[in-house]
Amino acid sequence: MNQNVVISKIEKMIYVIRGQKVMLDSDLAELYRVETKALKRAVRRNIQRFPEDFMFELTKEELENWRYQFGTSNREKMGLRIPPFAFTEQGVAMLSSVLNSEHAILVNISIMRIFTKLRSFFMLEKNLNERIDKLESNTNKMFKIVFERLDSIEENITPHLPENRPKIGLKEQR
């Protein structure tokens, strides 16, 4: 399988749940070429390696929201009959010590690279947003100054014309 295809496939498997970027057990099992129940069994046997900031199980409510979000006509395919485990970046890294095959190691390396790439994209986006906000703020200040000065000039320039001066223009012919 092409490296770019694998990377784009993995990128689509990263979701934001509870405000964290995570991957679900069924997606990881597919990547590691193991059954989801085997992956879960390996994690449960080594549960001390997976504190809550590494891995958590979706609640029933989160599972229902997930089903609703993806239009769960095919629950079997989505692996959503029971609440899945959600692995954070650190949890995915820890999986390499639990699933100790050469394929698992290669998959983990790819996943870590993607998480790193995503982090750099988010930092770049944050930086750009800050720069745009600063530019917008400075522009608003400049426009305010310009309009204040224009108002001041307009007040000082109003013509002081005599009231009975002759009007300029064409006269009506009778």
Helices and strands as residue ranges (DSSP letters): H 3-11, E 14-17, E 20-24, H 25-32, H 36-45, G 47-49, E 55-57, H 60-70, H 75-78, E 85-87, H 89-98, H 102-157
